[in-house]
Amino acid sequence: MKCFIIGILFICVIGYSCKKGNSSEITVPEVTNLSGEELSKIHCGSCHMFPEPKSLPKAIWLNGVLPKMALRLGQGDYMLEMMNYSNDEMMAIMNSGVYPDHPVMTKEDWEKIVKYYGDNAPDSLNKAEIRKTKELLGFALKEQKIEAKEIVLTQFDSTKKELSIGTSIKSSLYSLKQNGELSDSMRTKSPVVDLKFHKNLGKVWLEVGILNPSDLSEGRLMADNKVLIDKLHRPVNLVLADLNGDNYEDFIIANFGNLFGNLAWYDGKTFKENVLINEPGARVVYHVDFDRDGKKDILALMTQGREAIVLLKNTGNGEYEMKPLLSFPPYFGSSYFEAKDLDFDGDMDFVYTNGDNADLSIVKKPFHGVRIYLNDGKAGFVEKYFYPINGASKVIAEDFDNDKDFDLAVISFFPEFARSEGFLYFEGMGNLNFEVNSKKKVSGHKWLTMDAGDFDNDGDKDIVLGAFNRELRKKAGVSSVVILENLLKK
């Protein structure tokens, strides 16, 4: 059976390559006199920020990252790689043009790159400094009784005073009242990862399609169980905004994808797609007047290979010009950011987490954590704060204790359990100084989702956490969904 599949794959690959090859003349690469470092800066630096060898262990480079990069340059075992996919996904990848039909460089030059990283990468990375934390006393732990696991969405609705919970198991969406009672539930085709309320359509939600890395476009935008937009590439974030001035909310969708995806906006009436960034990895989107010119722009966090926070400046009529504001190397693991005026000087700053550790370089990284970048007033950004957290996955900046400065709530999906860094609370002490707190029964576990809102209607922001970990309840005696009820009001 395996031989039969390989034969079919060979016919598909050869047929596809011949079809593509007939459209243009094939250029055969020649061996250069360039060094491995020079070749790396040309080829690795052409798609994303140049990755320094010292940033990852040697084994990760040689066994994880470089074999995948080889495919992008027409090297490596392309047919073996295709064997990892179903027939439908294989054809989608082949049709996307992600991998070249013919070698971009010679095998000899590729081996120079491999040797450069092998010779200059360390055997291991230094561990992040262990910092002491205080026990967080200002939040009361309230475990939710709902029997839901593999949580992919926890979201407060401050208007209805409800908590929405989306699960991967059985792809269900639940709504809980303030007292923890179930008010509504429904099954969906795939996990719900974002939920909004449209002025005309009511409740709309994003279904991710295939949760695990995939290039099949199975995601959907839904309203009242009606499909508004289908064939989305693993969408993860939804923003409602009137982008074309017709007084009707449109949809900005971050199609995270895998090998391919995009950031796009869709007309609220016709659902026509308008691609803003034709690259995978769109993670978080904001619709804000970044440059204070009276027109709302789009800010987005792009992850995957070309990691960056980008500005899409509003030029009118639904058109935008892209400008990178911050760029990060491809191994950085960008995971989330918020845009807020953190130093109260009138312009937008960024609080950002990097900690995605589910890629080709799965190793504890001392540069993972939470960072604050301040705006110099000219859209230039300087890092002013860093706290190391293994696998940091999301941050929320709010004045939780109502003392006129920002506090931070941070979760990690890839924490080091001995460090109790699954959840950390940063109490603002002024001038970007923080006292870091952890909480027993919460900080020692991994959390995938987090939201903040006044759930108990007492004038301050509470925090809800959701765990994707299937074994959390069994091993730790902790619910998969917990609310940290804020007692800090001053």
C-alpha positions in Angstrom: 0.0 0.0 0.0 2.8 2.4 0.9 4.5 1.8 -2.5 1.2 2.5 -4.2 0.9 5.9 -2.4 4.5 6.8 -3.2 3.9 6.0 -6.9 0.8 8.2 -7.0 2.7 11.0 -5.2 5.6 10.7 -7.7 3.2 11.1 -10.6 1.5 14.1 -9.0 4.8 15.9 -8.2 6.4 15.2 -11.6 3.2 16.2 -13.5 2.8 19.4 -11.4 6.5 20.3 -11.9 6.3 19.7 -15.7 3.2 21.9 -15.9 4.8 24.7 -14.0 8.1 24.3 -15.7 6.7 24.8 -19.2 5.6 28.3 -18.3 9.1 29.7 -17.9 12.7 28.8 -18.7 14.4 27.0 -15.9 17.6 28.6 -14.5 20.1 26.1 -13.3 22.0 27.4 -10.3 25.8 27.4 -10.1 28.1 27.0 -7.2 29.2 30.4 -5.8 32.4 31.5 -4.0 30.3 32.8 -1.1 30.8 31.6 2.5 28.1 29.9 4.5 27.5 33.1 6.5 27.2 35.2 3.3 24.8 32.6 1.7 22.7 32.5 4.9 22.3 36.3 5.1 21.2 36.3 1.4 18.8 33.4 1.4 17.7 33.3 5.1 17.5 37.0 5.4 15.5 37.5 2.2 12.3 36.2 3.7 12.6 37.3 7.3 15.1 38.8 9.8 18.4 37.0 9.7 18.5 34.2 12.3 21.8 34.2 14.3 23.2 30.7 14.9 23.8 31.4 18.6 20.1 31.8 19.1 19.2 28.1 19.0 21.0 24.9 20.0 23.0 23.1 17.3 20.7 20.0 17.3 17.7 22.2 16.8 19.3 23.8 13.7 20.5 20.6 12.2 17.5 18.4 12.9 14.6 20.8 13.0 14.9 24.1 11.4 17.4 23.6 8.5 15.7 20.5 7.0 12.5 22.5 6.7 14.3 25.5 5.3 16.0 23.2 2.7 12.6 22.6 1.1 12.1 26.3 0.6 15.3 26.4 -1.4 14.6 23.3 -3.5 16.8 21.1 -1.4 15.9 18.2 0.9 13.6 15.3 0.4 10.5 17.0 -1.1 8.6 13.7 -1.8 9.2 12.4 1.7 7.8 15.7 3.1 4.7 15.4 1.0 4.1 11.9 2.5 3.2 13.7 5.8 0.0 15.1 4.2 -3.3 13.8 3.0 -4.0 13.9 -0.7 -6.1 17.0 -0.4 -3.6 18.9 1.7 -0.7 17.8 -0.5 -2.4 19.2 -3.6 -3.2 22.4 -1.7 0.5 22.8 -0.8 1.7 22.0 -4.3 -0.7 24.5 -5.8 0.3 27.3 -3.4 3.8 27.5 -4.8 5.3 27.6 -1.2 8.0 25.2 -2.3 10.0 25.9 -5.5 9.7 23.5 -8.4 13.5 23.6 -9.0 16.6 24.2 -6.8 17.2 27.8 -5.9 20.9 27.0 -5.1 23.3 24.1 -5.5 23.7 21.3 -3.0 27.3 22.5 -2.4 26.1 26.0 -1.4 23.3 24.6 0.8 25.9 22.4 2.6 27.9 25.6 3.3 24.9 27.0 5.1 24.4 23.8 7.1 28.0 23.8 8.1 27.9 27.5 9.1 25.1 26.9 11.6 26.5 23.6 12.8 29.9 25.3 13.5 28.6 28.4 15.2 25.5 27.3 17.2 25.9 26.4 20.9 25.2 23.0 22.3 22.5 24.4 24.6 21.0 27.7 25.6 21.4 29.4 29.0 18.4 29.1 31.2 16.3 32.2 32.1 16.9 33.7 35.5 14.6 32.4 38.2 12.9 35.3 39.9 11.0 35.3 43.2 7.3 36.1 43.2 4.8 36.9 45.9 1.5 35.1 46.4 -1.3 36.9 44.7 -3.9 37.7 47.4 -6.1 40.2 45.6 -8.0 37.8 43.5 -10.4 35.0 44.7 -10.3 31.8 42.8 -13.7 30.6 41.5 -13.7 27.4 39.6 -16.4 26.9 37.0 -18.4 23.7 37.4 -18.9 23.1 33.6 -17.5 19.8 32.4 -15.6 21.3 29.5 -12.0 20.4 28.4 -9.6 21.5 25.7 -10.7 25.1 26.0 -9.9 27.3 23.0 -12.0 30.4 23.9 -12.9 32.1 27.1 -14.6 35.5 26.6 -16.5 37.9 28.8 -19.6 39.6 27.6 -19.7 42.6 29.9 -23.1 43.7 28.5 -25.0 40.5 29.0 -22.8 39.5 32.0 -22.1 36.1 30.4 -19.0 34.0 29.9 -18.6 32.3 26.5 -16.5 29.1 26.5 -15.4 27.4 23.3 -14.1 23.8 23.4 -12.1 21.6 21.0 -13.7 18.4 22.3 -17.1 18.0 20.5 -16.5 21.6 19.1 -19.0 23.2 21.5 -19.8 26.8 22.5 -21.2 27.4 26.0 -22.6 30.5 27.7 -22.5 30.8 31.5 -24.4 33.2 33.7 -22.7 35.1 36.6 -23.8 32.4 39.0 -22.0 29.8 36.9 -25.2 28.3 35.5 -25.4 27.3 31.9 -27.6 29.7 29.9 -26.9 28.3 26.4 -24.9 25.8 24.4 -24.5 24.6 20.9 -22.4 22.3 18.8 -20.4 23.7 15.9 -18.6 22.1 12.9 -15.2 23.0 14.4 -13.9 24.9 17.5 -15.0 28.5 17.9 -12.0 30.7 18.5 -13.5 34.2 18.4 -16.9 35.7 19.0 -18.4 39.2 18.3 -21.7 41.0 18.1 -22.5 42.6 14.7 -24.8 45.6 14.7 -26.9 44.0 11.9 -26.2 40.3 12.0 -26.2 39.8 15.8 -23.8 37.2 17.2 -21.1 36.2 14.7 -18.3 33.7 15.4 -15.2 32.2 13.8 -14.7 28.5 13.5 -11.0 27.6 13.1 -11.6 24.5 10.9 -8.7 22.3 11.7 -7.1 23.2 15.0 -3.7 21.5 14.4 -1.3 22.8 11.8 -2.9 22.3 8.4 -3.2 23.9 5.0 -6.7 22.8 4.3 -9.1 25.8 4.3 -11.9 24.6 6.6 -12.5 27.7 8.6 -15.8 29.6 8.6 -17.4 32.8 9.7 -20.9 32.1 11.0 -24.0 34.0 12.1 -27.1 32.4 13.4 -25.9 29.0 12.1 -25.6 30.5 8.6 -22.3 30.4 6.8 -21.2 33.9 5.9 -17.7 33.1 4.7 -16.1 29.7 4.2 -12.8 28.2 3.1 -10.8 30.3 5.5 -7.2 29.3 6.4 -7.4 28.5 10.2 -8.8 31.9 11.3 -8.0 33.0 14.8 -9.1 36.6 15.4 -12.1 38.7 14.2 -12.6 42.5 14.3 -15.8 44.3 13.3 -15.3 47.7 11.7 -16.8 49.8 8.9 -13.9 50.0 6.6 -15.5 51.2 3.4 -17.7 53.9 4.8 -21.1 52.4 4.0 -22.3 52.4 7.6 -22.3 48.6 7.8 -19.7 46.6 9.8 -17.2 44.7 7.8 -15.0 41.8 9.0 -11.2 41.9 9.6 -10.0 38.3 9.9 -6.6 37.0 10.9 -6.2 33.8 8.8 -3.3 32.3 10.7 -3.0 29.3 8.3 0.1 27.2 8.3 2.4 27.3 5.2 0.0 29.9 3.7 -2.7 32.2 5.1 -3.4 35.9 5.1 -4.7 39.0 6.9 -7.8 40.2 5.0 -11.0 42.2 5.4 -14.3 41.1 4.0 -17.2 43.4 2.9 -20.0 43.1 5.5 -22.6 43.0 2.7 -21.0 41.2 -0.2 -18.4 39.2 1.8 -15.8 40.0 -0.9 -12.2 39.4 0.3 -9.7 42.2 0.3 -6.2 40.8 1.2 -4.1 43.1 3.3 -1.1 40.9 3.9 -0.7 37.7 1.8 1.4 35.8 4.4 0.5 33.2 7.1 0.8 33.9 10.8 -1.7 36.7 11.3 -2.5 36.4 15.0 -3.9 39.6 16.6 -5.6 42.6 15.0 -6.7 46.1 16.3 -8.7 48.8 14.5 -7.4 52.1 16.0 -6.3 55.6 15.0 -2.6 54.9 15.5 -1.2 58.1 13.9 -4.0 60.3 15.3 -5.0 61.7 11.9 -8.7 61.1 12.4 -8.8 57.9 10.4 -8.7 54.4 12.0 -5.8 52.2 11.0 -5.1 48.5 11.4 -2.4 47.1 13.7 -1.6 43.4 13.4 0.8 40.9 14.9 2.3 38.6 12.3 3.9 35.5 13.5 5.3 32.4 11.8 8.5 33.2 9.7 8.2 37.0 9.2 7.4 38.0 12.8 6.5 41.6 13.2 4.0 44.2 14.5 2.8 46.0 11.4 0.8 49.2 10.8 -1.7 49.2 7.9 -2.2 53.0 7.5 -5.7 54.0 6.3 -5.3 55.9 3.0 -9.1 56.0 2.5 -11.7 54.0 0.5 -10.8 50.8 2.3 -7.2 51.0 1.1 -4.2 50.6 3.4 -0.4 51.0 3.2 1.7 48.6 5.2 4.7 49.6 7.4 6.5 47.3 9.9 6.8 48.9 13.3 8.8 46.2 15.0 10.4 43.1 13.5 11.5 39.9 15.3 13.6 36.9 14.2 11.7 33.8 13.0 12.5 31.8 16.1 11.2 34.5 18.5 7.8 32.9 19.0 5.6 36.0 18.8 2.3 35.2 20.5 0.3 38.3 21.4 0.3 42.0 21.9 -1.8 44.9 23.1 -1.7 48.5 21.9 -2.2 51.0 24.7 -0.8 54.3 25.9 1.3 52.7 28.7 3.2 55.9 29.7 0.3 58.3 29.3 2.1 60.6 26.8 -0.7 60.5 24.2 0.6 57.9 21.7 0.3 54.1 21.5 2.8 51.8 23.0 3.0 48.0 22.9 3.0 45.3 25.5 4.0 42.0 23.8 4.6 38.4 24.6 6.8 35.9 22.8 6.6 32.2 23.8 5.2 30.1 21.0 7.2 26.9 21.5 5.2 24.5 19.2 7.3 25.1 16.1 10.5 23.6 14.7 12.6 24.7 17.7 11.0 23.2 20.7 13.4 24.1 23.5 13.2 26.4 26.5 14.3 29.8 25.4 15.7 32.5 27.8 14.4 35.3 25.5 10.7 34.2 25.9 8.7 36.5 28.0 6.7 39.8 28.3 8.1 43.0 26.9 7.0 46.7 26.8 7.9 48.9 23.8 7.4 52.6 24.2 6.6 54.9 21.3 9.1 57.7 20.8 6.3 59.9 19.2 7.6 59.2 15.7 6.4 55.6 15.4 9.8 54.3 16.6 9.7 51.8 19.4 12.3 51.1 22.2 12.1 48.1 24.5 11.8 49.4 28.1 10.9 46.3 30.0 11.4 42.6 29.8 10.5 39.7 32.2 11.5 36.2 31.2 8.6 33.7 31.1 9.0 30.3 29.3 6.3 30.0 26.7 4.5 33.3 27.3 1.3 33.2 25.2 -0.9 36.2 26.1 -0.8 39.5 28.1 -3.6 41.8 29.2 -2.8 45.3 30.3 -5.4 46.9 32.6 -5.7 49.0 35.7 -6.9 46.1 37.7 -6.6 47.8 41.1 -7.9 51.3 40.0 -4.7 53.1 41.1 -4.2 55.0 37.8 -1.5 52.8 36.3 -1.3 49.6 34.2 -1.1 46.2 35.7 -0.3 43.1 33.6 -1.8 39.6 33.5 0.3 37.0 31.6 -0.3 33.4 30.9 2.0 30.7 29.4 1.1 27.6 27.4 4.6 26.2 27.6 5.6 27.1 31.2 8.4 25.5 33.3 6.2 24.1 36.1 8.8 24.4 38.8 8.9 28.2 38.2 5.1 28.6 38.7 4.9 30.8 35.6 1.7 29.5 34.0 -0.1 32.6 35.3 1.6 35.8 36.6 0.2 39.0 37.8 2.3 42.2 37.5 1.2 44.9 39.8 2.1 48.3 38.4 4.2 50.4 40.8 4.7 53.4 38.5 7.3 54.2 35.8 7.0 50.6 34.3 8.1 49.0 37.6 6.2 45.9 38.6 5.8 43.6 41.6 5.3 40.1 40.2 2.8 37.8 41.8 1.9 34.1 41.3 -1.1 32.2 42.7 -1.2 28.6 44.0 -3.5 26.2 42.1 -3.2 28.5 39.0 0.3 29.5 38.3 1.6 26.0 38.3 -0.4 25.0 35.3 -0.6 25.8 31.6 -3.3 28.1 30.2 -4.3 28.7 26.6 -6.9 31.4 26.8 -7.5 34.5 29.0 -9.9 37.4 29.0 -10.6 40.3 31.4 -13.9 42.0 32.2 -16.3 43.1 35.0 -18.1 39.8 35.3 -19.5 40.3 38.7 -20.6 43.9 38.0 -18.7 45.5 40.9 -16.7 48.1 39.0 -13.4 46.3 38.5 -11.9 43.9 36.0 -11.9 40.1 36.7 -9.8 37.5 34.9 -10.9 34.3 33.3 -8.5 31.5 32.3 -9.0 28.5 30.1 -6.9 25.4 29.8 -6.4 23.2 26.7 -4.6 20.6 28.7 -6.7 17.4 28.7 -5.2 16.1 32.0 -5.5 19.3 34.1 -8.4 18.2 36.2 -7.2 14.7 36.6 -3.7 15.6 37.7 -4.1 18.8 39.5 -7.6 19.0 40.8 -8.2 22.3 39.0 -11.1 23.1 36.7 -10.3 23.8 33.0 -12.0 27.2 33.4 -11.4 29.4 36.4 -12.3 33.0 37.2 -10.0 35.2 39.3 -12.5 37.5 41.0 -10.9 40.9 41.5 -10.8 42.1 45.2 -8.2 44.8 44.6 -10.5 47.8 44.1 -9.1 50.9 45.9 
